[in-house]
Amino acid sequence: MPTTPARPTTTRTTTAAARRRPARALAAAAALSTCLGLLTACGTADDGAKSPAGAVGDRTAGFPVSLTNAWGKTEIPTRPLRVATTSDGDTAIALALGIVPVITPDIEDGDPVAEFKQRAIDKLGAGKLKTYDDTDGTAYEEIAAEDPDVILGMNSWSMQADYTKLTPIAPVVTFTDKKHADTLTWQERLRTAAKALGRTAEAEKVIAANARTTARAAAAHPEFKGKKYTYAVVHPEQISFMSYAAQDPGVFESLGLAKTDKARDYGPDKNAVSLENLDQLDADVLLLTYPFGDKGVLSPAELEGNKLFKSLNAVKNKHFAVVPSENSLATAMAYPDALSAPWVTEELTPILAKAVAGG
């Protein structure tokens, strides 16, 4: 599994925890007015905000819904009102669709909520979300206590262990193939969840709003078109090639960029770049982040002083940029979702513009 900027690992088990709890050490993101645009499809007080999921009307219209997943089949008899989530990515899906989850994993653990997420919560009048401590994994009993109508697990890396324990609680909405935990785009995750929740139209509005945001940014920066990029994260155990071929590109491709040919050599189970192979990082644009500072496998000074690293064309010609780890950008780039995409576009565009311009 690929490693997250917040929780390094080279094993499948601990990476599952990492995806559920991204960016504990990262502070709240800068405010972005355009992030409100993706919430145009969200519920308001007039369309049922009193119910946890924000859904009203005929709950039988369009239901029952049957979804095949990697472990069996999910049957949803009526439109869900009470939605539980098993990862921050699933919480983002719910909020983007105008749904206030009845319970979510506590990924902030006392840290400030990312601004784009807080704006969505505030718009829905949700106050503070009810959470469970997921340090030791999914809290089945706490989820069951909230009596959900459905459980979202479109972004969960622990579904192999969780599925049989969650299904007695409520129908579980998750991916159709186990490898999809790593490879689905946020749009695909959103659409599947929306079908289960009876919110397909809302999902398409969110996707269209995000597409308009990136299209405007791409039009303002025609120099991005055709540029190849690499995004890497310096963890304590390794340097991780995060922009591997099957990884969701998030906003990069919508902005006109493309992954390098070397991306084909990396994947969810193979993303470590050794020091003798630092040339694998070279691209028209190279982005790095150091979420662990001097505690990475190499400190920023050590890596950027490395002879092979300095020989990379991207470094020599100053087409190299460091993504700040003080906010949620590094994690949001690695694990895109419907809620963060407009903010990522706003934050990432100036960094890319400077790196493309180079020396």
C-alpha positions, -999 to 999 in steps of 0.1 A, spaced: 0 0 0 12 35 -6 22 54 25 5 86 36 24 118 44 13 115 80 19 78 89 48 61 72 49 24 67 61 -3 43 35 -28 54 -1 -33 44 -14 -35 80 -1 -2 93 -8 16 61 -45 7 66 -44 26 98 -26 55 80 -53 59 55 -80 61 82 -59 87 101 -41 110 77 -21 141 87 -24 141 125 6 163 127 -7 188 101 -24 220 112 -56 234 98 -56 244 61 -58 280 48 -93 292 40 -106 290 5 -137 306 -7 -140 284 -38 -144 253 -16 -179 265 -10 -187 260 -46 -186 222 -43 -213 224 -16 -240 238 -38 -255 203 -39 -255 200 -1 -286 199 20 -299 229 39 -323 235 68 -351 235 43 -344 200 29 -341 179 60 -310 190 80 -329 179 112 -322 143 102 -286 131 105 -282 124 68 -302 155 57 -326 133 37 -364 138 35 -392 129 12 -401 94 -1 -374 71 11 -386 43 -12 -381 63 -45 -353 46 -64 -349 19 -38 -341 -8 -31 -305 -5 -43 -283 -36 -48 -245 -31 -50 -219 -59 -56 -187 -55 -36 -155 -75 -32 -170 -96 -3 -205 -101 -15 -236 -79 -21 -250 -49 -3 -288 -45 -3 -302 -11 8 -340 -13 11 -348 24 15 -330 57 12 -306 59 42 -311 86 68 -283 76 93 -249 72 77 -217 61 95 -182 64 80 -151 43 84 -125 68 71 -119 105 67 -123 100 29 -158 86 35 -166 115 58 -156 138 30 -180 119 7 -209 123 31 -203 160 37 -198 167 0 -232 151 -6 -249 172 21 -249 144 47 -239 148 84 -226 113 95 -239 100 127 -204 89 136 -169 92 120 -133 82 129 -115 109 149 -87 116 125 -79 150 139 -73 137 175 -75 171 190 -58 190 161 -78 217 142 -101 205 115 -90 214 80 -106 246 68 -123 231 38 -138 203 60 -149 228 87 -167 250 61 -187 220 49 -196 211 85 -206 247 93 -227 249 61 -246 219 72 -251 233 107 -235 201 121 -215 216 149 -189 191 161 -191 157 145 -196 127 167 -164 106 165 -148 74 176 -112 68 185 -97 47 156 -62 43 170 -68 5 173 -90 3 142 -127 6 135 -148 9 166 -176 -16 158 -195 -12 190 -196 26 189 -208 25 153 -235 0 162 -246 22 191 -255 49 165 -279 26 147 -268 36 112 -289 28 81 -257 24 61 -219 23 66 -196 40 41 -163 22 35 -153 34 0 -119 46 13 -112 21 40 -80 0 38 -91 -23 66 -123 -35 49 -108 -71 46 -110 -73 84 -139 -50 89 -165 -62 64 -179 -93 83 -180 -73 115 -198 -43 101 -224 -61 80 -245 -73 110 -247 -36 120 -259 -21 87 -253 -25 49 -217 -17 40 -210 4 9 -175 -4 -4 -155 -12 -35 -161 -40 -59 -125 -52 -60 -100 -53 -31 -73 -36 -52 -97 -6 -56 -88 5 -21 -57 19 -38 -68 27 -73 -103 42 -75 -105 79 -83 -124 101 -58 -151 105 -85 -156 68 -87 -158 65 -49 -183 94 -48 -205 80 -75 -208 45 -58 -216 60 -24 -241 84 -40 -260 55 -56 -263 38 -22 -275 71 -6 -299 81 -33 -278 112 -42 -266 105 -77 -277 139 -90 -259 157 -61 -227 137 -68 -227 148 -104 -231 185 -93 -201 181 -70 -180 166 -97 -190 193 -122 -183 221 -97 -148 206 -91 -142 203 -128 -150 239 -133 -126 250 -106 -97 230 -121 -106 241 -157 -104 278 -147 -70 272 -131 -57 252 -162 -69 280 -185 -50 305 -164 -18 284 -166 -15 270 -201 22 264 -193 11 233 -172 -2 214 -203 19 183 -211 43 187 -182 53 154 -165 53 154 -127 65 133 -98 52 136 -62 73 120 -35 70 119 3 100 115 26 91 91 54 113 77 82 116 44 65 117 54 29 112 79 1 78 71 -13 69 75 -50 33 87 -44 24 95 -80 25 58 -91 6 48 -122 -26 35 -106 -28 63 -80 -57 88 -83 -41 119 -99 -65 142 -81 -63 177 -97 -30 171 -115 -44 158 -148 -72 183 -148 -46 210 -146 -29 196 -177 0 176 -162 7 139 -165 26 113 -146 61 103 -158 68 71 -176 86 59 -144 53 59 -126 46 26 -143 73 10 -123 56 18 -90 23 8 -74 4 3 -41 27 -25 -30 59 -11 -45 65 26 -39 99 29 -21 127 48 -39 162 38 -28 189 64 -25 209 49 -54 178 52 -76 169 89 -69 170 95 -106 136 78 -107 122 110 -92 132 132 -121 104 149 -141 95 182 -157 82 191 -122 93 174 -90 73 179 -58 85 166 -24 72 169 11 88 163 45 60 157 70 85 143 95 111 171 91 146 159 102 132 125 113 127 114 77 150 87 62 169 118 51 165 153 64 157 181 39 193 193 40 207 158 36 184 149 6 188 183 -11 225 181 -6 227 145 -20 250 145 -51 226 123 -72 196 143 -61 213 175 -71 221 160 -105 184 156 -114 173 179 -142 143 191 -121 167 201 -93 194 216 -115 169 237 -134 148 246 -103 117 227 -115 116 214 -79 93 225 -51 86 215 -15 50 210 -6 44 225 29 36 200 56 22 225 80 -13 222 65 -33 195 49 -20 199 14 5 171 14 -21 145 25 -49 159 3 -26 156 -27 -18 120 -19 -54 110 -11 -78 132 -32 -115 136 -23 -145 156 -33 -143 180 -4 -106 190 -7 -102 192 -45 -110 230 -49 -88 239 -20 -59 217 -34 -63 235 -67 -60 269 -51 -30 259 -29 -12 238 -54 -15 261 -85 11 287 -73 35 260 -62 32 243 -97 35 277 -115 68 284 -97 82 249 -103 72 250 -140 89 284 -145 120 270 -129 153 290 -127 
